[in-house]
Structure formats: structure tokens, C-alpha cells
């Protein structure tokens, strides 16, 4: 029983590693170019899976993009030229890490803006709560008399204390 559990856990550990989708027919013969292609593939989003790089995705479109990256590298393009080509063709959404310009500034700045707004709200709420818990100034004798009259209570100064 113990051996079967050990064998099962070992096989699960081996199978739970990263499943790379690169097929043998895609691999370039030049190791340096293949390393560049793999590096670039990890930076590009699979347009079908959307949360995976094309290096990890089994989708047919991801395979097409991997082949396109390898074609551009074989043609002599630099890494930046390959990325620029794919962005021009598919839009900036193809990048897993969007650039820091244009409309993306709003996306980059939004989390910080939300934090600042939340912090300002917390400070305002704290100040309001603190102001409402401070003891009020005592009433003047005239205000006390008007309050007693409004509530219909007798004035303690005029009450006869001899009656018990």
C-alpha cells in the first residue's frame, strides 16, 4: 500500500510540471534563435486563452503565432521588431505586459488612484467619527431652563425640597 501511494505521488509530481505547448516541428535548428523565440513567446498573450502566453497555450492560433515569431526571427528581425510587428498586426492586447503610454496610462494609474481615494475616504471618516465623539460643551443655565420648559419638567430651583 505504501509503495503504491509513493508511486502515485511521484507520478503526480512529475505530471504537475509546466506543460509547454511548443511542438517538435516548431523548434528552430539554431539554439540561439530558438532561445530568442521562446523568450518572445513568453511575453506574448494567447488571443484565445487570454491568460496564457503563446509558449504555454495549445490553441491553434497560439501555434500560428509561435510559427510567425520564429519566421520573423529567421528573417533577421530583432526582438523589438518582432514585437512591433505583432502589435501592429494584432494590437497591444497581444502583449502580456502592456506598455506604459497612451490609453494604458489609465490602466497603470487606476490602482493607485483607487488607493488614494480610499485613503482619503478613511481619513475623512476618521475625522468625522472623532469629531462626533468629542464631548459637547455644557449648557448654560439659561439653556438648561429653556430645555426644562420645553420638556415640561419643573425647574429644580423653584421645587420645594422640604416635601419628601
C-alpha positions in Angstrom: 0.0 0.0 0.0 2.8 2.4 0.9 4.6 1.7 -2.3 1.5 2.4 -4.4 1.0 5.7 -2.6 4.6 6.6 -3.2 4.3 5.7 -6.9 1.1 7.7 -7.2 2.5 10.8 -5.5 5.7 10.6 -7.6 3.8 10.3 -10.9 1.5 13.3 -9.9 4.6 15.4 -9.1 6.1 14.6 -12.5 2.8 15.3 -14.3 2.1 18.6 -12.5 5.1 20.4 -14.0 4.6 23.1 -16.6 3.1 21.8 -19.9 4.8 23.6 -22.7 2.9 23.6 -25.9 5.8 24.0 -28.3 5.8 21.1 -30.7 9.0 19.5 -32.0 8.2 20.6 -35.6 8.2 24.3 -34.4 11.7 24.3 -32.9 14.4 26.2 -34.8 17.7 24.4 -35.7 19.8 27.3 -34.3 19.7 27.1 -30.5 20.3 30.9 -30.0 17.4 31.7 -32.3 15.2 29.1 -30.5 16.1 30.7 -27.2 15.0 34.1 -28.5 11.8 32.6 -29.9 11.0 31.0 -26.5 11.8 34.3 -24.7 9.5 36.2 -27.0 6.8 33.6 -26.8 6.6 34.0 -23.1 5.9 37.7 -23.5 3.0 37.3 -25.9 -0.6 36.6 -24.9 -2.6 33.8 -26.5 -5.5 35.6 -28.0 -7.8 32.6 -27.4 -6.8 31.7 -23.9 -6.0 35.3 -22.8 -4.3 34.5 -19.6 -1.6 32.3 -21.0 1.5 33.0 -23.1 1.6 31.5 -26.5 4.5 29.4 -25.2 2.1 27.7 -22.8 -1.0 27.5 -25.0 -2.2 24.6 -27.1 -4.6 26.7 -29.1 -4.1 26.6 -32.9 -3.8 30.4 -33.0 -1.0 30.3 -30.4 0.8 27.8 -32.6 0.4 30.1 -35.6 1.8 33.0 -33.5 4.7 30.8 -32.4 5.5 30.0 -36.0 5.2 33.6 -37.0 7.6 34.6 -34.3 10.1 32.0 -35.5 9.7 33.1 -39.1 10.4 36.7 -38.2 13.5 35.7 -36.2 14.8 33.6 -39.1 14.2 36.6 -41.4 16.7 38.6 -39.2 14.3 40.7 -37.1 15.4 41.9 -33.7 13.2 41.1 -30.7 11.7 44.6 -30.7 11.0 44.4 -34.4 9.1 41.1 -33.9 7.1 42.6 -31.0 6.4 45.7 -33.1 5.2 43.6 -36.0 2.8 41.6 -33.8 1.5 44.7 -32.1 0.8 46.3 -35.4 -1.0 43.2 -36.6 -2.9 42.2 -33.5 -3.0 45.3 -31.3 -1.3 45.9 -28.0 -3.5 43.3 -26.3 -1.1 40.6 -27.7 1.5 41.8 -25.1 1.3 40.1 -21.7 2.9 43.2 -20.2 1.3 46.3 -21.7 3.4 49.4 -22.4 3.4 52.5 -20.3 1.9 55.1 -22.7 -1.3 56.4 -24.2 -4.5 54.9 -23.0 -2.7 52.4 -20.9 -1.7 55.1 -18.5 -5.2 55.0 -17.1 -4.8 51.2 -16.6 -1.5 51.7 -14.8 -2.7 54.6 -12.7 -6.1 53.3 -11.7 -5.0 51.1 -8.8 -3.0 53.9 -7.3 -5.9 56.3 -7.8 -8.3 53.9 -6.0 -5.9 53.5 -3.1 -5.6 57.3 -2.8 -9.4 57.8 -2.9 -9.8 55.0 -0.3 -7.2 56.5 2.0 -8.8 60.0 1.7 -12.2 58.5 2.5 -10.8 56.7 5.5 -9.2 59.9 6.8 -12.4 61.8 6.3 -14.5 59.1 8.1 -11.9 59.0 11.0 -12.1 62.8 11.4 -15.9 62.8 11.4 -16.1 60.0 13.9 -13.6 61.7 16.1 -15.4 65.0 16.0 -18.8 63.3 16.8 -17.3 61.5 19.9 -15.8 64.7 21.5 -17.9 65.8 24.5 -20.2 68.7 23.9 -19.8 71.9 25.9 -22.1 72.0 28.9 -25.3 74.0 28.7 -25.5 77.5 30.2 -28.1 78.0 33.0 -30.4 79.9 30.6 -30.2 77.0 28.0 -31.0 74.5 30.8 -34.0 76.5 31.9 -35.3 76.7 28.3 -34.8 72.9 27.8 -36.7 72.1 31.0 -39.5 74.4 30.0 -39.6 72.7 26.5 -39.7 69.3 28.1 -42.3 70.3 30.7 -40.1 69.5 33.6 -40.2 71.6 36.8 -37.4 74.0 37.5 -35.3 72.5 40.3 -34.5 75.9 41.7 -38.2 76.5 42.4 -39.0 73.0 43.6 -39.8 72.6 47.3 -37.2 70.4 48.7 -39.0 70.0 52.1 -41.6 67.7 50.6 -40.5 64.2 50.7 
